[in-house]
Each structure stands twice: as structure tokens, then as C-alpha cells.
Amino acid sequence: MAENNQQAEQLDVLASTQSVIKQALDKLGYPEEMYELMKEPIRMLTVRIPVRMDDGSTRIFTGYRAQHNDSVGPTKGGVRFHPNVTEKEVKALSIWMSLKAGIVDLPYGGGKGGIVCDPREMSFRELERVSRGYVRAISQIVGPTKDIPAPDVFTNSQIMAWMLDEYSRIREFDSPGFITGKPLVLGGSHGRESATAKGVTICIREAAKKKGIDLDGARVVIQGFGNAGSFLAKFMHDAGALVVGISDAYGGLYDPEGLDIDYLLDRRDSFGTVTKLFRETISNEELLELDCDILVPAAIENQITERNAHNIKASIVVEAANGPTSMTATRILSERDILLVPDVLASAGGVTVSYFEWVQNNQGYYWTEEEVEGKLENVMVGSFENIYNLARTRKVDMRLAAYMVGVRKMAEASRFRGWV
Ligand code: NAD
């Protein structure tokens, strides 16, 4: 029973995030009231979305939008389409967005949305109707100066385009800054699609320098071959690293000589599935324990837990996914001197370029790909150094250091506003 409780706690991403926020606020000397403010979103909307399906039937989908804290500025964060979306998960994800915004110093708080659905089983037009229905349902609380959605798991630039169109119709003016991750022709930014993977790549490069690992020839394992994982595999391959393992929801591929990344990228489908084409696969559990220098969980939550943390062979773990490592596993990896670059830092490249997209929309003046990449490089390197150094001076792991940086601006803004 006790073991079951412990497991349940580990899998409760909201509870574990709250526990690190508490530690971070305590370390920074904030009172208990500040934690009470930050432990939950300030606003949480649950909506029911009726959608006419292609066969003429009507299905009612459940959706959520969480706004964690708007003391710094409008809230911002993606919308996830997934059968396992829960209210708790959306809340935790909105808190992580606040932390990311604080870490890379954006004028935002965190937001997040989700719809309980499986886009793999829906037609193009059904997806359009659910996307538009979601915007109609949440339109009162979102907007370019209120809360700005973006893509996340199983959502893409097409879905952002439908959402933008629906919002613009409701408001009766074209409003490109309402949403980010749009197609370029609708005011999207160069570099947005690959931004998360670019940010992860920069963190890997900086972490490798600290560990004295040469990226040229380093062995990399990546769990997940979707937006984040596939671009990352390409960038690692281009940097001279050997990508020896990749996986998707159905299994993993392993080649100690390095996988043919260009071939795999060519064969993957739009949901990041590729392993179904192969007969010799390994499980995701085996993949995480492969012999390698750098391990990147880039799929889903709770992949490295106390069950497997002792068996991880990598010297660096960089979290491209949100919440892939439990708090107990974080401690085990730290005790084993494995450098863990936490999600709230490593995957902040996406929201950073989303911010650049919103700035370009607001000023109506657009930047080149080189300009976007140069600005992203500066932000990510600066943020990595800041958190790495804080972890060293305060003798804490990088996750706690990142949370300390992430909550500070929000806490100060809340204090100045007289909320706490
Ligand atoms: P995606 O939907 O494009 O790809 C997800 C990948 O994970 C696919 O390859 C899928 O097959 C795989 N997967 C799904 N379930 C799995 C399972 N049970 N075991 C192993 N693999 C599984 O999603 P994405 O945009 O690449 O996001 C991946 C992670 O990165 C998520 O945690 C997301 O929140 C995080 N993230 C993404 C972005 C972004 O801009 N895309 C930004 C920040 C964080």
C-alpha cells in the first residue's frame, strides 16, 4: 500500500512540481502566502465542445485552459490534443510555462490548454471543427494581451491557423498575435518549428562542455521522434554526434554505429511514428538504459523514475519533454553525478521563439531566420550559464536552481502588485 502511494505521488506531476516550487520559494526567503498563490493556476476553465463528426453523429469533447499567474504579463502556453489529457496535467503544464518564461526572462506568465481527444483517429475536418469549437469556448479569457496559445503535443501550425481564423472572426479583426506557431504566411516566425530542438541542442552543447564531452562522436539516445525529438536528432547528427537510439510510442531502434537519421526522418509520419516499419525493435524501457553519453527524453512524462534511475548509463540527461523525470529520480541522478538539465530550461526554446513571433506580430516587422537564431542562441546560453552557476554556488541540483530563477520574477511582480 505504502509503495502504491509512493508510486501515485511520483506520477502526480502537479504535486511534484508544487514540492519544488515550495523548496525554491523557501530558499529565496518568500513567505508561505507566496507559495499559496503559486501552487495552483489563478484561473482554470473547463469547457465541453460539441463537434459534428463526419458520420453525422455529435461527440462532446472536454477541453481545459489554465492560466497560472499573470502578474508579469499575459499568460502563454500550448494546447495539447491527447486522449490522456487531465485537468491536473494541464495545471502542472501551466506552472511549468510560468517557470520557463521566468528562466528566459519573457514578459509572460504561464498558461496551458488541452483537449481530451485522439487526433490519430480523427479526420482533417473533424480536427478543424474541434479546434474552432475550442476557441469559441475559451474566447472570453484568451487574446493577444490576455493569454496566447501555441502548439504542443499532437497540435501543429495548421491547427494554429484554424484557431487564429476562428478568433479573428469572433473579434471581427485580424489578430495574428492571438496565437503563435502559425504558418509563415499567417504571421508565423522563421525558426519556430525547430525552436524547441534548437534550444535543447544549445543546452546539450553547453552541458557537454561542462562535462568535458566532445559532441563530435558523442553517443546520443533520444526518446520520442516527434517535433522535438526528430529535429533534435537532425541537429545532433549535423553536429557530428552518433544518434545510437531513437523511439516513438511503439518502440525503439538501436544501432551502436549510429542510426541513419536522414532515412528515419524521411519515413516518419506526422505523429512522429517510424519504428512500426522495422522488425527489430527494442522497448522504450530498454532504450532509456542504453549505453550512451547523452540521453534526451523528448516524449512524455514520468519516464525516468526510481525504477530505472540507477540503470541510466548517460553522463548527461537533457529533458526536452515536460516532466520526464520524477523528483526521486532527480535526486538519484544527482547523487550519481549525472548532469541533469531540467525541462523548464532545456525546452524553453519553443516559448522563446513564440515570444519572438508575438513581438514580430505586434510590430508588424519580420526578422530573418539568422536574426531569430542569433537571438535564441543568446537567450539560451545566458539562461544555461545563469542556472548552472546558481546551482554551483547554492549547492543545489539544476532543477531546483532553475525553479529558483523561474519563480523569482513572478514572485517579485506579485509582491509589487500588492497581491502578497
Ligand atoms: P509530438 O507529438 O510531436 O511527438 C511526441 C513523440 O513522442 C512521438 O514520436 C510519439 O510517438 C512519442 N510518444 C508518445 N507516447 C510515447 C510513449 N508512451 N513512449 C515513448 N514515446 C512516446 O510532441 P513534441 O511536440 O515533440 O513534444 C514532445 C515533448 O516535448 C512533450 O513533453 C512536450 O510537452 C515537450 N515540448 C515540446 C515543445 C514543442 O515546441 N514541440 C516545446 C516544449 C516542450
Boltz pocket constraint, residues with backbone or C-beta under 6 A from the ligand:
constraints:
  - pocket:
      binder: B
      contacts: [[A, 151], [A, 152], [A, 153], [A, 154], [A, 155], [A, 192], [A, 193], [A, 196], [A, 223], [A, 224], [A, 225], [A, 226], [A, 227], [A, 228], [A, 229], [A, 247], [A, 248], [A, 249], [A, 250], [A, 270], [A, 271], [A, 272], [A, 273], [A, 284], [A, 298], [A, 299], [A, 300], [A, 301], [A, 320], [A, 321], [A, 322], [A, 323], [A, 347], [A, 348], [A, 350], [A, 351]]
      max_distance: 6.0
